[in-house]
Amino acid sequence: MAPRANWKGYLKVGELSCQVALFTAASTSDRVSFHIINRETGNRVHRQMVDADTGHEVEKDDIVKGYEVASGEYVILEPDEVKAAVPQSDKTLEMETFISCGDVDTIFLDRPYYLAPVDKASAEVFNLIRNGLEQKSVAALARTVLFRRLRTLLIRPSEDGLIASTLNYDHEVRPAKEIFSDIAEFKIEGEMLDLAEHIIKTKRGEFDPTEFDDRYEDALAELIKAKIEGRKPPKKPKPAEKKVSNLLDALRESAGSGASSGKKAATTKKATAAKKPVRKAKSPAPQRKAG
């Protein structure tokens, strides 16, 4: 079954344009999902819209959007008013600005989509645009009405196609100072900094998404399987508790050179240097008797 496009329109730069489609790049459809069940009857439970004051169920046609201007006071917005206020879409993704791929802070990235030509007739222009971005190592900023909102997208080459990521607006991203301003400053130097750098160096690697598993989903799947088969799910082993007296000891433990082992190694080294023991010939290993 061919994947279903979320949006179809035109990709445009200057006088070049081609028909394209957006496809969801990250999906949650494979996650374990649940229904709400009545424990007594085993039947599914349906949610109802109920008036907060009267407790009566509200019909679908009587439900409208409201903006609270004061406690208990709302400005009512009719569906046709909301529809009229939404920007009209011309179904065009026009590349307005070209930037370096690393110029956008990842905190502004919202959702990724695959961008591909809709047919063979559009593929030639699409490939020309994609190859141009790749050769110049740049990404493009474009805007269009997507899902009833005017969205800015970052378009960049990926494999044989393009990735279009919707971007958060500036007012949607909380200033970092709100979170980090109260963090106390500490002077880190000497052995502590050396150990931290050593830990980072020994754990350097490359990003491989196949190495990361969803333990929560796996645990739920195992629990469901156990319930179906009428058995108890395996118990999770308790993590071993480690008591570390201070930050420096924690760094030593993480680097594989705890304070106690370090002192022991130094003592052994001194003893070896002072006196070299005479090695004895190894006696042959005892033969095991056949059972």
C-alpha angles and dihedrals in degrees: 000000000000116000116258118242119235093205139005128200143107132308109212138184118168108316093338118098139159138176113261140173133213119225127188109259098187119040134180094197092108093057120108108266130194139204123220108249135192103238093210099049103022090229126133118261121225124207119235132201107239130185107249094222106032097034090222122137113256120223118237093244091056094056115101136161119263134189115211111231096169137359105304094353120111139181105227118223117198118216093247090051091053091047092050092050094055112097115256114250121228089187091237129132101198115189103228104169136020119213139169112277092240096050095090117079108233090231087075093056111106117170129350124226133182112240115204139160115265096221145001092269090062096042097082096056090039092055091047090055093043094049091047091055091047095048092051093041091230139130128216131230115217136168134212141146105271122176091350093307131097102243135186114220132197109218119196136162119262124175107309096343145030134276116218113194120189112229130222115240118248092249090053094059114079115228111258090227090070088066106027103038094088095051109117118233119239129186108235116190145127120031094354093058092042091052092047091051090047092053092050092047094051092048097048114130145139129276111260114167091196089069093063117082128192100239093182093056091043091051092049091048091050091048092051091047091050092050091050091049092046097240136118117261116244115269117247114242114245113246114250113255117234121192115208119184099206145354094268092054089048090054091048091051091048091049091050093248108100119188094249094047090047092055091045092052092049092050092049091050092053092048091050092050091050097049130015110204120226110250116233123214112259115248116228115269114259116258116246117233117236112252 
